[in-house]
C-alpha cells in the first residue's frame, strides 16, 4: 500500500509500517519528551522570576517554540497526509516567534521609546539595514533614524509574516481541495508570496538583533533571541533539502511510501533533532545565572 496516493486511517498506517519507521518514530517520541521536560523547567523559572508581564509573555512564546514545532513534526509522522499542512503550522509558529523576539527586545528595555533613546545615543543613531551577510549586496539600502515610529514600522514588517503565511496556507488548502495542479502558475505565485513574506520577516529580525548586539551581549540575551532566528533558517533549509532529494531521486521510495512521503518523514525526524539541540542550548543559556532578564523587571 502506497500511502502517498491513498489517505489511510491512522490504524492502517501503523499496522503496515516497517520496523525501521517505527524505530524512528519511537526515537522521535523520546526526543519530544526530552524537549517537553526542558521546556517545562524553563517555563517554571520564567513564571517564578520574571515580574514584567510583557517580557514574561514574550519569553514564554520564544521558549516554547522548539516544543511546539517539534510537536508538529511528530504529528506529521503520525498523520503523513497532513505533513505539509503541519509543516506550515510549524512555520507560522516560528514566524510568530520572530515577531515576539523583536517585541521582547523592545519590552526588555522598557518599551519602544526607551529602546529608541538607547539606539539614538549609540553612534549616529541610525538603524543599519545593510548588515552581514547582506552588507556587500545591499549597500544601497537606507539607514533610517532609530525613532519610535521607525521601530514600530519594523516590528509591523516582522508581524506581517505569520499573518501572510496563514492566509497563504488557507489559499493553498483551498486550491488543493479544488485539485489545482501543484505546478500551476497560480499555485507557484501564492507560494512565492509566502516565501517573500517569510524572507522579509527573517531579515528584519536579523537587522534588529544586529543593531542591538551590544545590548544583547551585555544582558545575556543573545542565545535566547538568536535561537528563533537560527531555527527559522535551518527549519526551512532542511525542508528544501529533503524536498529536493525526494523530487530528484528515489530517496526512500518503497512500497510503503513514495519518495515525497519519505522525504517528509525524514525531514520531520531531522527537524525534531534540530529542535532538541535548540532546546538544550536554550536550557543551558536561558537561566537565572546567565541572563539579566531574570534579575530586573525592566532593563
DRENROMI-597821 format. One record per residue: x, y, z of N, C-alpha, C in turn. Coordinates in nm, 2 decimals. Example, Ala and Ser with C-alpha at 12.3 -4.5 7.8 and 13.67 -1.06 7.14 Angstrom:
BEGIN
R     n.u     n.v     n.w    ca.u    ca.v    ca.w     c.u     c.v     c.w
R    1.32   -0.57    0.78    1.23   -0.45    0.78    1.32   -0.33    0.78
R    1.28   -0.22    0.71    1.37   -0.11    0.71    1.29    0.00    0.79
! end
This chain:
BEGIN
R     n.u     n.v     n.w    ca.u    ca.v    ca.w     c.u     c.v     c.w
R    0.08   -0.12    0.00    0.00    0.00    0.00    0.09    0.12    0.00
R    0.07    0.21   -0.10    0.15    0.33   -0.10    0.07    0.45   -0.05
R    0.10    0.49    0.07    0.02    0.59    0.15    0.03    0.73    0.09
R    0.12    0.75    0.00    0.13    0.89   -0.06    0.02    0.91   -0.16
R   -0.04    0.80   -0.21   -0.15    0.81   -0.31   -0.29    0.78   -0.25
R   -0.29    0.74   -0.12   -0.42    0.70   -0.06   -0.42    0.74    0.08
R   -0.53    0.81    0.12   -0.54    0.86    0.26   -0.57    0.75    0.36
R   -0.48    0.69    0.43   -0.51    0.58    0.52   -0.56    0.62    0.65
R   -0.63    0.53    0.72   -0.66    0.55    0.86   -0.53    0.54    0.93
R   -0.53    0.61    1.05   -0.41    0.60    1.13   -0.37    0.46    1.17
R   -0.47    0.38    1.20   -0.45    0.24    1.25   -0.39    0.16    1.13
R   -0.44    0.18    1.01   -0.38    0.11    0.89   -0.24    0.15    0.87
R   -0.21    0.28    0.88   -0.08    0.33    0.86    0.02    0.26    0.96
R   -0.01    0.26    1.08    0.08    0.20    1.18    0.09    0.05    1.17
R   -0.02   -0.02    1.13   -0.02   -0.16    1.11    0.08   -0.20    1.00
R    0.08   -0.13    0.89    0.17   -0.16    0.78    0.31   -0.10    0.78
R    0.34   -0.02    0.89    0.46    0.04    0.90    0.58   -0.05    0.92
R    0.69   -0.05    0.84    0.81   -0.13    0.87    0.87   -0.10    1.00
R    0.95   -0.19    1.05    1.02   -0.18    1.18    1.11   -0.05    1.18
R    1.17   -0.02    1.07    1.27    0.09    1.07    1.19    0.22    1.09
R    1.07    0.24    1.03    1.00    0.36    1.05    0.94    0.37    1.20
R    0.90    0.25    1.25    0.86    0.25    1.39    0.97    0.29    1.49
R    1.09    0.24    1.45    1.21    0.28    1.54    1.23    0.43    1.54
R    1.23    0.49    1.42    1.24    0.63    1.40    1.13    0.71    1.48
R    1.01    0.66    1.47    0.90    0.73    1.54    0.92    0.72    1.69
R    0.97    0.60    1.74    0.99    0.58    1.88    1.10    0.68    1.93
R    1.21    0.69    1.86    1.32    0.78    1.89    1.26    0.93    1.89
R    1.18    0.96    1.79    1.13    1.09    1.78    1.04    1.12    1.90
R    0.96    1.03    1.94    0.87    1.05    2.06    0.96    1.07    2.19
R    1.07    1.00    2.20    1.16    1.02    2.32    1.22    1.16    2.31
R    1.26    1.20    2.20    1.32    1.34    2.18    1.21    1.44    2.22
R    1.09    1.42    2.18    0.98    1.52    2.21    0.96    1.52    2.36
R    0.97    1.41    2.43    0.95    1.41    2.58    1.06    1.49    2.64
R    1.19    1.47    2.59    1.30    1.55    2.65    1.28    1.70    2.63
R    1.24    1.74    2.51    1.22    1.88    2.48    1.11    1.93    2.57
R    1.00    1.85    2.59    0.89    1.89    2.68    0.94    1.91    2.82
R    1.03    1.82    2.87    1.08    1.83    3.01    1.17    1.96    3.03
R    1.25    1.98    2.93    1.34    2.10    2.93    1.26    2.23    2.93
R    1.15    2.23    2.84    1.07    2.35    2.83    0.99    2.38    2.96
R    0.94    2.27    3.02    0.87    2.29    3.15    0.96    2.36    3.25
R    1.08    2.31    3.26    1.17    2.37    3.36    1.20    2.52    3.33
R    1.21    2.55    3.21    1.24    2.69    3.17    1.11    2.78    3.20
R    1.00    2.72    3.17    0.87    2.79    3.20    0.86    2.82    3.34
R    0.89    2.72    3.43    0.88    2.74    3.57    0.97    2.86    3.62
R    1.09    2.86    3.57    1.19    2.97    3.60    1.13    3.10    3.56
R    1.08    3.11    3.44    1.03    3.24    3.39    0.91    3.29    3.47
R    0.81    3.20    3.50    0.69    3.23    3.57    0.73    3.27    3.72
R    0.84    3.21    3.77    0.87    3.24    3.91    0.96    3.36    3.93
R    1.04    3.40    3.83    1.13    3.51    3.84    1.11    3.63    3.76
R    1.04    3.62    3.65    1.02    3.73    3.56    0.89    3.80    3.61
R    0.90    3.93    3.65    0.79    4.00    3.70    0.71    4.09    3.60
R    0.78    4.13    3.50    0.72    4.21    3.39    0.63    4.12    3.30
R    0.51    4.15    3.30    0.41    4.07    3.22    0.45    4.06    3.07
R    0.48    4.17    3.01    0.51    4.17    2.87    0.64    4.09    2.84
R    0.74    4.11    2.92    0.86    4.04    2.90    0.84    3.89    2.92
R    0.76    3.86    3.02    0.73    3.72    3.06    0.65    3.65    2.94
R    0.56    3.72    2.88    0.48    3.67    2.77    0.56    3.64    2.65
R    0.65    3.74    2.62    0.74    3.72    2.50    0.84    3.61    2.52
R    0.89    3.60    2.64    0.99    3.49    2.67    0.92    3.35    2.66
R    0.80    3.34    2.71    0.73    3.21    2.71    0.71    3.17    2.56
R    0.67    3.26    2.48    0.65    3.23    2.34    0.78    3.18    2.27
R    0.89    3.25    2.30    1.02    3.21    2.23    1.06    3.07    2.29
R    1.05    3.05    2.42    1.10    2.93    2.49    1.02    2.81    2.45
R    0.89    2.82    2.43    0.81    2.71    2.39    0.81    2.68    2.24
R    0.87    2.76    2.16    0.87    2.74    2.02    0.93    2.60    1.98
R    1.05    2.56    2.03    1.11    2.43    2.00    1.01    2.31    2.02
R    0.94    2.31    2.13    0.84    2.20    2.16    0.73    2.21    2.07
R    0.67    2.33    2.04    0.55    2.34    1.96    0.58    2.30    1.81
R    0.70    2.33    1.76    0.73    2.29    1.62    0.77    2.15    1.62
R    0.84    2.10    1.72    0.87    1.95    1.72    0.75    1.87    1.73
R    0.65    1.92    1.80    0.52    1.85    1.81    0.45    1.84    1.67
R    0.46    1.95    1.60    0.41    1.95    1.46    0.48    1.84    1.38
R    0.61    1.83    1.39    0.69    1.73    1.32    0.65    1.59    1.36
R    0.63    1.57    1.49    0.59    1.43    1.53    0.45    1.40    1.48
R    0.36    1.49    1.49    0.23    1.47    1.43    0.23    1.44    1.28
R    0.32    1.51    1.21    0.34    1.49    1.07    0.38    1.35    1.04
R    0.45    1.28    1.13    0.49    1.14    1.10    0.38    1.04    1.15
R    0.29    1.09    1.23    0.18    1.01    1.27    0.06    1.01    1.16
R    0.04    1.13    1.11   -0.06    1.15    1.01    0.01    1.20    0.88
R    0.06    1.11    0.80    0.15    1.15    0.69    0.08    1.24    0.58
R   -0.05    1.23    0.56   -0.11    1.31    0.46   -0.13    1.45    0.50
R   -0.11    1.48    0.63   -0.12    1.61    0.69    0.02    1.67    0.71
R    0.12    1.61    0.66    0.26    1.65    0.69    0.29    1.79    0.64
R    0.25    1.82    0.52    0.27    1.95    0.46    0.20    2.06    0.53
R    0.07    2.03    0.57   -0.01    2.13    0.65    0.05    2.15    0.78
R    0.10    2.05    0.85    0.16    2.06    0.98    0.30    2.13    0.97
R    0.37    2.12    0.86    0.49    2.19    0.84    0.46    2.34    0.83
R    0.35    2.38    0.76    0.31    2.52    0.76    0.27    2.57    0.89
R    0.20    2.49    0.97    0.17    2.53    1.11    0.30    2.56    1.19
R    0.40    2.47    1.18    0.53    2.49    1.24    0.59    2.62    1.19
R    0.58    2.65    1.06    0.64    2.77    1.01    0.57    2.89    1.07
R    0.44    2.89    1.08    0.37    3.00    1.14    0.41    3.02    1.29
R    0.43    2.91    1.36    0.48    2.92    1.50    0.62    2.99    1.50
R    0.71    2.95    1.41    0.84    3.01    1.41    0.83    3.16    1.37
R    0.75    3.19    1.27    0.74    3.33    1.23    0.68    3.42    1.34
R    0.58    3.36    1.42    0.53    3.43    1.53    0.64    3.45    1.64
R    0.72    3.36    1.65    0.83    3.37    1.74    0.93    3.48    1.71
R    0.95    3.50    1.58    1.04    3.61    1.53    0.98    3.74    1.57
R    0.85    3.76    1.55    0.78    3.88    1.59    0.80    3.90    1.74
R    0.78    3.79    1.82    0.80    3.81    1.97    0.94    3.84    2.01
R    1.04    3.80    1.92    1.18    3.83    1.95    1.20    3.98    1.95
R    1.14    4.05    1.85    1.15    4.19    1.84    1.07    4.26    1.95
R    0.96    4.20    1.98    0.88    4.26    2.09    0.95    4.24    2.23
R    1.02    4.13    2.25    1.09    4.11    2.37    1.21    4.21    2.38
R    1.27    4.23    2.27    1.38    4.33    2.26    1.34    4.46    2.31
R    1.22    4.51    2.26    1.17    4.64    2.30    1.12    4.64    2.44
R    1.05    4.54    2.48    0.99    4.54    2.62    1.10    4.52    2.73
R    1.20    4.44    2.69    1.31    4.42    2.79    1.38    4.56    2.83
R    1.37    4.65    2.74    1.43    4.78    2.76    1.33    4.88    2.81
R    1.21    4.84    2.84    1.11    4.93    2.89    1.02    4.99    2.79
R    1.02    4.94    2.67    0.93    4.99    2.56    1.01    5.05    2.45
R    0.93    5.08    2.34    0.99    5.13    2.22    1.06    5.26    2.24
R    1.00    5.35    2.32    1.06    5.48    2.34    1.20    5.47    2.41
R    1.21    5.39    2.51    1.34    5.37    2.58    1.44    5.31    2.49
R    1.40    5.21    2.41    1.49    5.14    2.32    1.54    5.24    2.21
R    1.45    5.32    2.17    1.48    5.42    2.07    1.59    5.52    2.12
R    1.57    5.56    2.25    1.66    5.65    2.31    1.80    5.59    2.32
R    1.80    5.46    2.35    1.93    5.38    2.36    2.00    5.38    2.23
R    1.93    5.35    2.12    1.98    5.34    1.99    2.03    5.48    1.94
R    1.95    5.58    1.97    1.99    5.72    1.93    2.12    5.77    2.00
R    2.14    5.71    2.12    2.26    5.75    2.19    2.39    5.68    2.15
R    2.37    5.58    2.06    2.49    5.50    2.01    2.52    5.54    1.87
R    2.65    5.57    1.85    2.69    5.60    1.71    2.62    5.72    1.65
R    2.57    5.70    1.53    2.50    5.81    1.46    2.35    5.80    1.48
R    2.30    5.71    1.57    2.16    5.70    1.60    2.07    5.65    1.48
R    2.13    5.57    1.40    2.05    5.52    1.28    2.05    5.37    1.28
R    1.95    5.31    1.22    1.93    5.17    1.21    1.99    5.12    1.08
R    2.10    5.04    1.09    2.16    4.99    0.97    2.08    4.87    0.91
R    2.04    4.89    0.79    1.97    4.78    0.72    2.06    4.69    0.64
R    2.18    4.74    0.61    2.28    4.67    0.53    2.37    4.60    0.63
R    2.32    4.49    0.69    2.40    4.42    0.79    2.45    4.28    0.73
R    2.56    4.23    0.79    2.61    4.10    0.74    2.50    3.99    0.75
R    2.49    3.90    0.65    2.58    3.89    0.54    2.53    3.96    0.41
R    2.44    4.05    0.43    2.38    4.13    0.32    2.45    4.26    0.29
R    2.55    4.29    0.37    2.61    4.43    0.36    2.68    4.45    0.23
R    2.73    4.34    0.17    2.80    4.35    0.04    2.71    4.38   -0.08
R    2.59    4.33   -0.07    2.50    4.35   -0.19    2.38    4.44   -0.16
R    2.37    4.50   -0.04    2.26    4.59    0.00    2.31    4.72    0.05
R    2.42    4.77    0.00    2.48    4.89    0.04    2.39    5.01    0.01
R    2.30    4.99   -0.09    2.21    5.10   -0.13    2.09    5.12   -0.04
R    2.07    5.03    0.06    1.96    5.04    0.15    1.98    5.16    0.24
R    1.88    5.23    0.27    1.89    5.35    0.36    1.92    5.31    0.50
R    1.96    5.41    0.58    1.98    5.38    0.73    1.88    5.48    0.80
R    1.76    5.44    0.83    1.66    5.53    0.89    1.70    5.56    1.03
R    1.65    5.68    1.08    1.68    5.72    1.22    1.61    5.62    1.31
R    1.67    5.59    1.43    1.61    5.50    1.52    1.50    5.56    1.61
R    1.40    5.62    1.54    1.29    5.69    1.61    1.19    5.58    1.65
R    1.10    5.61    1.75    1.00    5.51    1.79    0.91    5.47    1.67
R    0.88    5.57    1.59    0.79    5.54    1.48    0.86    5.44    1.38
R    0.98    5.46    1.35    1.05    5.37    1.26    1.07    5.23    1.32
R    1.09    5.22    1.45    1.10    5.09    1.52    0.97    5.02    1.52
R    0.86    5.09    1.53    0.72    5.03    1.52    0.70    4.98    1.38
R    0.74    5.05    1.28    0.73    5.01    1.14    0.80    4.87    1.12
R    0.92    4.87    1.17    1.00    4.74    1.16    0.93    4.63    1.23
R    0.87    4.65    1.34    0.80    4.55    1.41    0.68    4.50    1.33
R    0.61    4.59    1.27    0.50    4.55    1.18    0.54    4.47    1.06
R    0.66    4.50    1.01    0.71    4.42    0.90    0.73    4.27    0.94
R    0.79    4.26    1.07    0.80    4.12    1.12    0.67    4.06    1.15
R    0.57    4.13    1.19    0.44    4.08    1.23    0.36    4.03    1.11
R    0.39    4.09    0.99    0.31    4.05    0.87    0.34    3.91    0.83
R    0.46    3.86    0.86    0.50    3.73    0.81    0.41    3.62    0.86
R    0.38    3.60    0.99    0.29    3.49    1.02    0.15    3.51    0.97
R    0.10    3.64    0.96   -0.03    3.66    0.91   -0.04    3.62    0.77
R    0.06    3.67    0.69    0.06    3.63    0.54    0.07    3.48    0.53
R    0.15    3.41    0.61    0.17    3.27    0.60    0.03    3.20    0.62
R   -0.04    3.24    0.72   -0.18    3.18    0.75   -0.27    3.20    0.63
R   -0.27    3.32    0.57   -0.36    3.34    0.45   -0.31    3.26    0.33
R   -0.18    3.25    0.31   -0.12    3.17    0.20   -0.16    3.02    0.22
R   -0.15    2.97    0.34   -0.18    2.83    0.37   -0.33    2.80    0.34
R   -0.42    2.90    0.38   -0.56    2.88    0.36   -0.59    2.87    0.21
R   -0.52    2.96    0.13   -0.54    2.96   -0.01   -0.49    2.83   -0.08
R   -0.37    2.79   -0.03   -0.32    2.66   -0.09   -0.41    2.54   -0.05
R   -0.46    2.54    0.07   -0.56    2.44    0.11   -0.68    2.43    0.02
R   -0.73    2.55   -0.01   -0.85    2.56   -0.10   -0.81    2.51   -0.24
R   -0.69    2.55   -0.29   -0.65    2.51   -0.42   -0.63    2.36   -0.43
R   -0.58    2.30   -0.32   -0.57    2.15   -0.31   -0.70    2.09   -0.32
R   -0.80    2.14   -0.25   -0.94    2.08   -0.25   -1.00    2.09   -0.38
R   -0.96    2.20   -0.45   -1.02    2.22   -0.59   -0.93    2.15   -0.70
R   -0.83    2.08   -0.65   -0.74    2.00   -0.74   -0.67    2.08   -0.84
R   -0.62    2.20   -0.79   -0.54    2.28   -0.88   -0.40    2.22   -0.88
R   -0.34    2.20   -1.00   -0.21    2.13   -1.01   -0.10    2.21   -0.93
R   -0.01    2.14   -0.87    0.10    2.20   -0.79    0.19    2.28   -0.87
R    0.20    2.25   -1.00    0.29    2.33   -1.08    0.22    2.44   -1.16
R    0.10    2.47   -1.12    0.02    2.57   -1.19    0.08    2.71   -1.15
R    0.06    2.81   -1.24    0.12    2.94   -1.21    0.06    3.01   -1.09
R   -0.07    2.98   -1.07   -0.14    3.04   -0.95   -0.08    2.98   -0.82
R   -0.06    2.85   -0.82    0.00    2.79   -0.71    0.14    2.84   -0.68
R    0.22    2.85   -0.78    0.35    2.90   -0.76    0.36    3.04   -0.72
R    0.26    3.12   -0.77    0.26    3.27   -0.73    0.23    3.28   -0.58
R    0.13    3.20   -0.53    0.09    3.21   -0.39    0.21    3.16   -0.30
R    0.27    3.06   -0.35    0.39    3.01   -0.27    0.50    3.11   -0.27
R    0.53    3.18   -0.38    0.63    3.28   -0.38    0.60    3.40   -0.29
R    0.47    3.43   -0.29    0.43    3.54   -0.20    0.46    3.51   -0.05
R    0.43    3.38   -0.02    0.46    3.34    0.12    0.61    3.34    0.15
R    0.69    3.30    0.05    0.83    3.29    0.06    0.89    3.43    0.08
R    0.85    3.53    0.00    0.89    3.66    0.01    0.86    3.72    0.15
R    0.74    3.70    0.19    0.69    3.75    0.32    0.78    3.69    0.43
R    0.81    3.56    0.42    0.90    3.49    0.52    1.04    3.55    0.53
R    1.09    3.58    0.41    1.23    3.63    0.40    1.23    3.77    0.46
R    1.13    3.85    0.44    1.12    3.99    0.50    1.12    3.98    0.65
R    1.04    3.89    0.70    1.04    3.87    0.85    1.17    3.83    0.91
R    1.24    3.73    0.84    1.37    3.69    0.89    1.47    3.80    0.88
R    1.47    3.87    0.77    1.57    3.98    0.75    1.55    4.09    0.85
R    1.43    4.13    0.88    1.41    4.24    0.97    1.45    4.20    1.11
R    1.42    4.08    1.15    1.46    4.03    1.28    1.61    4.03    1.29
R    1.68    3.98    1.19    1.82    3.98    1.18    1.88    4.12    1.19
R    1.82    4.22    1.13    1.86    4.36    1.13    1.85    4.41    1.27
R    1.74    4.39    1.34    1.72    4.44    1.47    1.82    4.38    1.57
R    1.84    4.25    1.56    1.93    4.18    1.66    2.08    4.23    1.63
R    2.11    4.26    1.51    2.25    4.30    1.48    2.27    4.44    1.53
R    2.17    4.53    1.52    2.18    4.67    1.57    2.18    4.67    1.72
R    2.12    4.57    1.79    2.12    4.57    1.93    2.22    4.47    1.99
R    2.32    4.44    1.91    2.42    4.33    1.96    2.48    4.37    2.09
R    2.52    4.49    2.11    2.59    4.54    2.23    2.50    4.52    2.35
R    2.37    4.55    2.33    2.27    4.54    2.44    2.25    4.39    2.47
R    2.24    4.31    2.37    2.22    4.16    2.39    2.33    4.10    2.46
R    2.45    4.13    2.42    2.57    4.08    2.48    2.58    4.11    2.63
R    2.55    4.24    2.66    2.56    4.29    2.79    2.46    4.22    2.89
R    2.34    4.19    2.84    2.24    4.13    2.93    2.22    3.98    2.91
R    2.31    3.91    2.83    2.30    3.77    2.82    2.17    3.72    2.74
R    2.13    3.80    2.64    2.01    3.76    2.57    2.04    3.71    2.43
R    2.17    3.70    2.39    2.20    3.66    2.25    2.14    3.52    2.21
R    2.16    3.42    2.30    2.12    3.29    2.26    1.97    3.28    2.26
R    1.90    3.34    2.35    1.75    3.34    2.36    1.69    3.40    2.23
R    1.74    3.51    2.19    1.68    3.58    2.07    1.73    3.53    1.94
R    1.86    3.49    1.94    1.92    3.43    1.81    1.86    3.29    1.78
R    1.81    3.22    1.89    1.76    3.08    1.87    1.65    3.08    1.77
R    1.56    3.18    1.78    1.44    3.18    1.69    1.48    3.21    1.55
R    1.58    3.30    1.53    1.63    3.34    1.40    1.70    3.22    1.33
R    1.79    3.16    1.41    1.86    3.04    1.35    1.77    2.93    1.32
R    1.67    2.90    1.41    1.58    2.79    1.39    1.50    2.80    1.27
R    1.45    2.93    1.24    1.37    2.96    1.12    1.45    2.92    1.00
R    1.58    2.96    0.99    1.66    2.94    0.87    1.69    2.79    0.85
R    1.72    2.72    0.96    1.75    2.58    0.95    1.63    2.49    0.92
R    1.51    2.53    0.97    1.39    2.46    0.95    1.35    2.46    0.80
R    1.35    2.58    0.74    1.32    2.60    0.60    1.42    2.54    0.51
R    1.55    2.55    0.56    1.66    2.49    0.48    1.65    2.34    0.47
R    1.63    2.27    0.59    1.61    2.13    0.59    1.50    2.08    0.50
R    1.39    2.16    0.51    1.27    2.12    0.42    1.31    2.13    0.28
R    1.38    2.23    0.23    1.42    2.24    0.09    1.51    2.13    0.05
R    1.60    2.09    0.14    1.70    1.98    0.11    1.62    1.85    0.09
R    1.53    1.81    0.18    1.46    1.69    0.17    1.36    1.69    0.05
R    1.30    1.80    0.02    1.22    1.81   -0.09    1.29    1.79   -0.22
R    1.41    1.85   -0.23    1.50    1.83   -0.35    1.54    1.68   -0.36
R    1.57    1.62   -0.25    1.61    1.48   -0.26    1.49    1.39   -0.30
R    1.38    1.42   -0.25    1.26    1.34   -0.29    1.22    1.36   -0.43
R    1.23    1.48   -0.48    1.18    1.51   -0.62    1.28    1.46   -0.73
R    1.41    1.46   -0.69    1.51    1.44   -0.80    1.58    1.30   -0.78
R    1.53    1.22   -0.69    1.59    1.08   -0.68    1.48    0.99   -0.62
R    1.52    0.86   -0.60    1.43    0.77   -0.55    1.45    0.76   -0.39
R    1.48    0.87   -0.33    1.51    0.87   -0.19    1.39    0.82   -0.11
R    1.41    0.71   -0.04    1.31    0.65    0.04    1.19    0.59   -0.03
R    1.20    0.57   -0.16    1.09    0.52   -0.24    1.07    0.37   -0.22
R    0.96    0.33   -0.15    0.93    0.19   -0.12    0.78    0.16   -0.15
R    0.75    0.04   -0.13    0.60    0.00   -0.14    0.52    0.07   -0.03
R    0.59    0.10    0.08    0.52    0.16    0.19    0.49    0.31    0.17
R    0.59    0.39    0.12    0.57    0.53    0.09    0.65    0.57   -0.03
R    0.61    0.67   -0.10    0.68    0.73   -0.21    0.79    0.81   -0.17
R    0.87    0.86   -0.26    0.99    0.95   -0.23    0.94    1.07   -0.16
R    0.83    1.13   -0.20    0.78    1.26   -0.14    0.74    1.23    0.00
R    0.67    1.12    0.03    0.62    1.10    0.16    0.74    1.06    0.25
R    0.83    0.99    0.20    0.95    0.96    0.28    1.04    1.08    0.31
R    1.04    1.17    0.21    1.11    1.30    0.23    1.05    1.38    0.35
R    0.92    1.38    0.35    0.85    1.45    0.47    0.88    1.38    0.60
R    0.88    1.24    0.59    0.90    1.16    0.72    1.04    1.19    0.78
R    1.14    1.18    0.69    1.28    1.20    0.74    1.31    1.35    0.77
R    1.24    1.44    0.70    1.25    1.58    0.74    1.20    1.61    0.88
R    1.08    1.55    0.91    1.02    1.57    1.04    1.12    1.51    1.15
R    1.18    1.40    1.12    1.27    1.34    1.22    1.39    1.43    1.24
R    1.45    1.48    1.13    1.57    1.56    1.13    1.54    1.70    1.20
R    1.42    1.75    1.17    1.38    1.88    1.24    1.36    1.86    1.39
R    1.31    1.74    1.43    1.30    1.72    1.57    1.43    1.71    1.64
R    1.53    1.65    1.57    1.67    1.65    1.63    1.72    1.80    1.64
R    1.69    1.88    1.54    1.73    2.02    1.54    1.67    2.09    1.66
R    1.54    2.07    1.69    1.48    2.14    1.80    1.52    2.08    1.93
R    1.56    1.96    1.94    1.61    1.90    2.06    1.74    1.97    2.10
R    1.83    1.99    2.00    1.95    2.06    2.02    1.93    2.21    2.06
R    1.83    2.27    1.99    1.80    2.41    2.03    1.74    2.42    2.17
R    1.66    2.32    2.21    1.60    2.33    2.35    1.71    2.31    2.45
R    1.81    2.22    2.42    1.92    2.20    2.51    2.01    2.33    2.53
R    2.03    2.39    2.41    2.11    2.52    2.41    2.04    2.63    2.49
R    1.91    2.64    2.47    1.83    2.73    2.55    1.83    2.70    2.70
R    1.82    2.57    2.73    1.82    2.53    2.87    1.95    2.57    2.94
R    2.06    2.56    2.86    2.19    2.59    2.92    2.21    2.74    2.94
R    2.17    2.82    2.84    2.20    2.96    2.84    2.08    3.05    2.90
R    1.96    3.01    2.88    1.85    3.09    2.93    1.81    3.04    3.07
R    1.89    3.09    3.17    1.87    3.05    3.31    1.90    3.17    3.39
R    1.86    3.18    3.52    1.88    3.29    3.60    2.03    3.33    3.62
R    2.12    3.24    3.61    2.26    3.27    3.63    2.33    3.32    3.50
R    2.26    3.31    3.39    2.32    3.35    3.26    2.25    3.48    3.20
R    2.13    3.51    3.24    2.06    3.62    3.18    2.01    3.72    3.28
R    2.03    3.85    3.25    1.99    3.96    3.34    1.84    3.98    3.34
R    1.77    3.91    3.24    1.63    3.92    3.23    1.56    3.87    3.36
R    1.63    3.78    3.43    1.58    3.72    3.55    1.60    3.80    3.67
R    1.68    3.91    3.66    1.72    3.99    3.77    1.64    4.11    3.79
R    1.60    4.17    3.67    1.54    4.30    3.67    1.40    4.30    3.61
R    1.31    4.38    3.66    1.18    4.39    3.60    1.19    4.45    3.46
R    1.26    4.56    3.45    1.28    4.62    3.32    1.43    4.66    3.31
R    1.49    4.63    3.20    1.64    4.66    3.19    1.66    4.81    3.17
! end
